[in-house]
Amino acid sequence: MTAVSKVVFRTPPTAHLGALLLAVAATPFAFAAPGLFAIYLVPIALIVWVLRNRTTADTDGLVAQSLFASRTLKWDDLASLKLNRGRVSAVGTDGTVTRLPGVRLRHVSLLSTVSNGRIPDPAADPVSDDEESPATPDTPAE
């Protein structure tokens, strides 16, 4: 397995299609009266949100970027991950909860790889290769 040094989790680029369809649907309203062209600010804001909202994970830590804020967490400052309805949040050692945009439950294994095992991989086999489980006899119970 190859080592991963940096991963970026973001909203899929196909989300831009929703903003473009919204702009097309807003066109009749935009030209209905003077000043209503400001309705185009909604699709523009949606496009900016899709571009800005992301989580970057590298060997140093996590960077969670939302529309107006950014938060950096080192791996040593991370106490745990909070899973809520498929979304993932980082819980710091000081108790603050930071939502990780773009990170879903299926990405936790990838976070474990990037963090070099600092985050336990939930998909890993609980029995390691070094430990052998005791063999059970094949004799039926009497």
C-alpha positions in Angstrom: 0.0 0.0 0.0 1.4 3.4 -0.9 1.8 6.1 1.7 -0.6 9.1 1.3 0.8 12.4 2.4 -2.1 14.8 1.6 -5.8 14.4 1.0 -8.4 17.1 0.2 -12.0 16.4 1.0 -14.5 18.7 -0.7 -18.0 19.0 -2.2 -18.1 17.3 -5.6 -17.7 19.8 -8.5 -21.0 18.6 -9.9 -22.6 20.8 -7.3 -21.9 23.7 -9.6 -24.6 22.4 -11.9 -27.2 23.2 -9.2 -25.9 26.8 -9.0 -26.0 27.2 -12.8 -29.5 25.8 -13.0 -30.6 28.2 -10.3 -29.1 31.1 -12.3 -31.0 30.0 -15.4 -34.2 29.7 -13.4 -33.7 33.2 -11.8 -33.3 34.9 -15.2 -37.0 35.7 -15.8 -37.2 37.2 -12.3 -33.9 39.1 -12.6 -35.2 41.1 -15.6 -38.8 41.5 -14.3 -38.1 44.8 -12.5 -35.1 47.0 -11.9 -32.9 45.8 -9.0 -34.0 42.2 -9.1 -30.8 41.3 -10.9 -29.4 41.0 -7.4 -31.0 37.6 -7.3 -27.9 36.4 -9.2 -26.0 36.8 -5.9 -27.5 33.6 -4.6 -26.0 31.3 -7.3 -22.7 33.1 -7.1 -22.7 32.6 -3.3 -23.4 28.9 -3.8 -20.5 28.6 -6.2 -18.1 30.3 -3.8 -19.4 28.0 -1.0 -18.6 24.9 -3.1 -15.1 26.2 -3.9 -14.2 27.3 -0.4 -15.8 24.5 1.8 -13.1 21.7 2.2 -11.0 19.8 4.7 -7.3 19.2 4.0 -5.5 16.4 5.8 -1.8 15.9 5.7 1.0 14.4 7.8 0.9 17.5 10.1 -2.8 17.7 10.8 -6.2 18.9 9.6 -7.3 22.2 8.1 -11.1 22.7 8.0 -12.2 25.6 5.8 -15.7 26.9 5.7 -17.1 29.9 3.8 -15.9 32.5 6.3 -13.5 30.7 8.7 -10.6 28.3 8.8 -9.3 26.1 11.6 -6.1 24.2 11.8 -5.7 21.2 14.1 -2.5 19.3 14.7 -2.8 15.6 15.1 -1.6 15.9 18.7 -4.4 18.4 19.4 -7.0 15.9 18.2 -8.8 14.0 21.0 -11.3 12.1 18.9 -13.6 12.1 16.0 -17.4 12.7 16.4 -19.6 10.8 14.0 -23.1 12.2 13.4 -25.4 11.0 10.6 -22.5 10.2 8.3 -20.7 13.5 8.9 -17.4 13.7 10.8 -16.3 16.4 13.3 -13.0 16.7 15.1 -13.0 17.1 18.9 -9.9 18.9 20.2 -8.1 18.2 23.4 -9.7 21.4 24.8 -13.2 20.1 24.0 -14.0 22.2 21.0 -15.9 20.5 18.2 -14.9 21.4 14.6 -17.0 20.2 11.7 -14.9 18.7 8.9 -16.5 19.8 5.6 -16.5 17.1 2.9 -15.4 14.3 5.3 -17.8 11.4 5.6 -17.8 8.2 7.5 -16.4 6.3 4.6 -13.3 8.6 4.7 -12.2 7.7 8.2 -9.9 4.9 6.9 -8.2 7.4 4.6 -7.8 9.8 7.5 -6.1 7.0 9.5 -3.7 6.4 6.6 -2.8 10.1 6.3 -2.4 10.5 10.1 0.0 7.5 10.2 -2.2 5.6 12.5 -2.9 8.4 15.0 -6.6 8.0 14.2 -7.5 4.3 14.5 -8.9 2.7 11.3 -12.4 1.3 12.0 -12.2 -1.0 9.0 -8.9 -2.6 10.2 -8.9 -6.2 11.3 -9.0 -6.3 15.1 -6.6 -9.2 15.1 -3.2 -8.2 13.8 -1.0 -10.5 11.7 1.4 -11.0 14.6 -1.2 -12.3 17.0 -2.8 -15.6 16.2 -6.2 -16.4 17.6 -6.3 -19.6 19.6 -7.5 -22.5 17.6 -10.8 -24.0 18.7 -11.3 -27.7 18.5 -13.6 -28.9 15.9 -15.3 -31.4 18.3 -19.0 -30.8 18.8 -20.3 -30.0 22.2 -21.8 -32.9 24.1 
